[in-house]
Amino acid sequence: MKKDRISNWPSFSSLLALLLLAGCGSFYDAEEIPQEVLQKEAIWPDPAISDQVCPAVVMGLVSAQPLPPIESRGGCGHLAPFSVVALGGDNPVQFNTDATINCVVTSQLQRYFSESVQPLALQKLGQPVVEIQIAASYSCRPRNNQRGAKLSEHGRANAIDIGAFKLADGTVLTIKKDWPRGGRAGRFLRAINRSACRYFTTVIGPGGDKYHQDHIHLDHGEHGKSGTWRVCQ
């Protein structure tokens, strides 16, 4: 599979090098890099990072291990996937199961939790999230498992689905049960669904369609001819 280049911007490997030189004090802001750059690199990374260097992993911002390249038919697969088990930061978050995702989704997920989910959890619930339940990560399948549909971003290791959030006191908030109930839990879930659009190009929760009533879908796919607009539902 070939990857289109955007000549006016550095390759993803160059961006990685700059980030590593910058140290651990900050991470790249998706709003400072054109979406089309992040999106294209997320779908198929630069061959120069075949050693699977990923800033979020190298800096210790996530707990993850590189996986062998995934090669499959129909456009599925990824050259440099990772098996992610936890997000770091002031309030670490464990995964209930390993998630197979690419570097960009891994990095954006860490930023999303550190900058948005945890502050909102502390503000609205008085405690942090300590674990998330992964509903899906890499899976070679069509969108929404509908025959004849386009390839899902899950098939590119470019998406993750979250079904529930475990809080520090052991309370588990599920998208299916707590989203429609309202109250503090419902307001928190709807707030983090909205804020996810700062970090991902596709965000679909229960307010989106019938296929997402029990989870929040996050991906970094490309939308539209220009590849610059987002789906936030």
C-alpha positions as CSV (number, residue, x, y, z in Angstrom):
1,M,0.0,0.0,0.0
2,K,1.4,3.4,-0.9
3,K,1.1,6.5,1.2
4,D,0.5,10.0,-0.3
5,R,2.9,12.7,0.7
6,I,2.2,16.3,1.6
7,S,5.3,18.0,0.3
8,N,5.0,21.1,2.4
9,W,5.1,19.2,5.7
10,P,7.8,17.0,7.3
11,S,7.3,13.3,7.4
12,F,5.9,11.7,10.5
13,S,9.4,10.3,11.4
14,S,10.7,13.9,11.4
15,L,7.9,15.0,13.7
16,L,8.7,12.1,16.0
17,A,12.4,13.2,16.2
18,L,11.4,16.7,17.0
19,L,9.1,15.5,19.8
20,L,11.8,13.3,21.3
21,L,14.2,16.3,21.3
22,A,11.6,18.4,23.0
23,G,11.5,16.2,26.0
24,C,8.6,15.0,28.1
25,G,7.3,18.4,29.1
26,S,4.8,18.6,26.3
27,F,3.3,16.5,23.5
28,Y,2.3,17.5,20.0
29,D,-1.0,19.4,19.6
30,A,-3.1,18.0,16.9
31,E,-4.5,21.5,16.2
32,E,-0.9,22.7,15.3
33,I,-0.5,20.0,12.6
34,P,-2.8,19.8,9.6
35,Q,-5.3,17.0,10.1
36,E,-4.5,15.5,6.7
37,V,-0.9,14.9,7.8
38,L,-1.9,13.1,11.0
39,Q,-4.6,11.2,9.2
40,K,-2.5,9.9,6.3
41,E,0.3,8.9,8.7
42,A,-2.1,7.2,11.0
43,I,-3.4,5.0,8.2
44,W,0.0,3.9,6.9
45,P,3.1,5.1,8.8
46,D,6.4,6.3,7.3
47,P,8.7,3.3,6.5
48,A,11.4,5.3,8.4
49,I,9.7,4.3,11.6
50,S,9.8,0.6,10.8
51,D,11.6,0.2,14.2
52,Q,8.3,1.2,15.7
53,V,9.5,4.3,17.5
54,C,6.5,6.1,18.9
55,P,6.9,9.2,21.1
56,A,4.1,8.3,23.6
57,V,5.8,4.9,24.1
58,V,9.4,6.2,24.3
59,M,8.5,9.0,26.7
60,G,6.7,6.5,29.0
61,L,3.4,8.2,28.6
62,V,1.7,4.9,27.8
63,S,2.5,1.2,28.6
64,A,2.7,-0.5,25.3
65,Q,4.7,-3.0,23.3
66,P,5.4,-3.0,19.5
67,L,3.8,-5.8,17.6
68,P,4.9,-7.4,14.3
69,P,3.4,-5.8,11.1
70,I,-0.2,-6.9,10.5
71,E,-0.8,-7.9,6.9
72,S,-4.2,-8.9,5.7
73,R,-6.4,-8.8,2.7
74,G,-8.8,-6.1,1.7
75,G,-6.7,-3.2,2.9
76,C,-6.6,-4.4,6.5
77,G,-3.4,-4.3,8.5
78,H,-0.7,-1.9,9.8
79,L,3.1,-1.8,9.5
80,A,3.7,-0.7,13.1
81,P,0.9,-1.6,15.5
82,F,1.2,-1.5,19.3
83,S,-0.3,-3.5,22.1
84,V,-1.4,-0.9,24.6
85,V,-2.2,-1.9,28.2
86,A,-2.3,1.4,30.1
87,L,-2.1,5.2,29.9
88,G,0.3,7.1,32.2
89,G,0.1,10.6,33.7
90,D,-0.9,12.0,37.1
91,N,-3.8,9.6,37.1
92,P,-2.9,6.4,35.3
93,V,-5.5,4.4,33.5
94,Q,-5.4,0.6,33.0
95,F,-7.1,-1.3,30.2
96,N,-9.1,-4.3,31.0
97,T,-7.6,-6.0,27.9
98,D,-4.8,-5.2,25.5
99,A,-5.7,-2.8,22.7
100,T,-4.1,-3.2,19.3
101,I,-3.8,0.4,17.8
102,N,-1.4,2.5,15.9
103,C,0.9,5.2,17.2
104,V,-1.3,8.2,16.5
105,V,-4.4,6.7,18.2
106,T,-2.2,5.7,21.1
107,S,-0.8,9.2,21.4
108,Q,-4.1,11.0,21.0
109,L,-5.7,8.7,23.5
110,Q,-3.1,9.5,26.1
111,R,-3.6,13.2,25.5
112,Y,-7.4,12.9,25.6
113,F,-7.4,11.2,29.0
114,S,-4.7,13.4,30.5
115,E,-6.1,16.7,29.3
116,S,-9.8,16.1,29.2
117,V,-11.2,12.9,30.6
118,Q,-9.4,13.0,34.0
119,P,-10.0,16.7,34.6
120,L,-13.7,16.2,33.8
121,A,-13.9,13.1,36.0
122,L,-12.4,15.1,39.0
123,Q,-14.7,18.0,38.3
124,K,-18.0,16.2,37.8
125,L,-17.4,13.0,39.8
126,G,-14.8,13.9,42.4
127,Q,-12.5,11.1,41.5
128,P,-10.4,9.9,38.5
129,V,-10.9,7.1,36.1
130,V,-8.6,4.1,36.9
131,E,-9.6,1.6,34.2
132,I,-11.4,1.5,30.8
133,Q,-13.1,-1.4,29.3
134,I,-12.1,-1.9,25.7
135,A,-15.0,-2.9,23.5
136,A,-12.9,-3.2,20.3
137,S,-9.5,-2.3,18.8
138,Y,-7.9,-3.8,15.7
139,S,-10.4,-6.0,13.7
140,C,-10.4,-6.6,10.0
141,R,-14.1,-5.9,9.2
142,P,-16.4,-3.5,7.4
143,R,-17.9,-0.5,9.2
144,N,-20.5,-1.5,11.9
145,N,-20.0,-5.1,10.8
146,Q,-22.3,-4.4,7.9
147,R,-21.7,-6.5,4.8
148,G,-20.8,-4.3,1.8
149,A,-19.8,-1.3,3.9
150,K,-16.4,0.4,3.6
151,L,-13.5,-0.9,5.6
152,S,-13.7,0.1,9.2
153,E,-10.8,2.1,10.7
154,H,-10.6,-0.8,13.1
155,G,-9.2,-2.7,10.2
156,R,-6.3,-0.3,10.0
157,A,-5.5,-0.3,13.8
158,N,-6.7,3.2,13.6
159,A,-9.7,3.1,16.0
160,I,-10.7,2.1,19.5
161,D,-14.1,1.6,21.2
162,I,-14.6,2.2,24.9
163,G,-17.6,0.5,26.6
164,A,-17.1,1.5,30.3
165,F,-15.1,3.5,32.8
166,K,-14.1,2.3,36.3
167,L,-13.6,5.0,38.9
168,A,-11.2,5.0,41.8
169,D,-13.9,3.9,44.3
170,G,-14.7,0.9,42.2
171,T,-17.8,2.3,40.5
172,V,-18.2,1.2,36.9
173,L,-20.0,3.6,34.5
174,T,-21.2,1.9,31.3
175,I,-22.1,3.7,28.2
176,K,-25.2,1.5,27.7
177,K,-26.7,2.0,31.2
178,D,-25.4,5.3,32.5
179,W,-25.4,7.5,29.3
180,P,-29.3,7.7,29.2
181,R,-29.8,8.0,32.9
182,G,-28.7,11.6,33.2
183,G,-27.3,12.7,36.6
184,R,-23.6,13.2,37.2
185,A,-22.6,10.0,35.5
186,G,-24.6,10.8,32.3
187,R,-23.3,14.4,32.2
188,F,-19.8,13.1,32.5
189,L,-20.1,10.6,29.7
190,R,-21.7,13.1,27.4
191,A,-19.1,15.7,28.3
192,I,-16.1,13.4,27.4
193,N,-17.8,12.4,24.2
194,R,-18.0,16.0,23.1
195,S,-14.4,16.8,24.2
196,A,-13.1,13.8,22.3
197,C,-13.5,15.8,19.0
198,R,-10.4,17.8,20.0
199,Y,-8.3,14.7,19.7
200,F,-9.9,12.4,17.1
201,T,-11.4,12.9,13.7
202,T,-14.3,10.5,14.3
203,V,-16.2,10.4,17.6
204,I,-19.5,8.4,17.7
205,G,-21.5,7.7,20.9
206,P,-25.1,6.7,21.7
207,G,-26.3,10.0,20.2
208,G,-24.8,9.1,16.8
209,D,-26.6,6.0,15.5
210,K,-28.0,2.6,16.4
211,Y,-24.6,0.9,16.2
212,H,-23.1,2.9,19.0
213,Q,-25.5,2.6,21.9
214,D,-23.1,0.7,24.2
215,H,-19.8,2.3,23.4
216,I,-17.9,5.4,22.3
217,H,-16.0,5.0,19.0
218,L,-12.8,7.0,18.5
219,D,-10.7,7.0,15.3
220,H,-8.3,9.1,13.3
221,G,-9.7,8.4,9.8
222,E,-9.8,10.8,6.9
223,H,-13.1,12.4,6.0
224,G,-14.1,14.3,2.8
225,K,-12.0,15.0,-0.3
226,S,-9.8,17.4,1.6
227,G,-9.5,15.1,4.6
228,T,-9.9,18.1,7.0
229,W,-13.3,17.7,8.6
230,R,-14.5,15.6,11.5
231,V,-17.4,13.5,12.4
232,C,-18.5,14.3,16.0
233,Q,-21.7,12.6,17.1
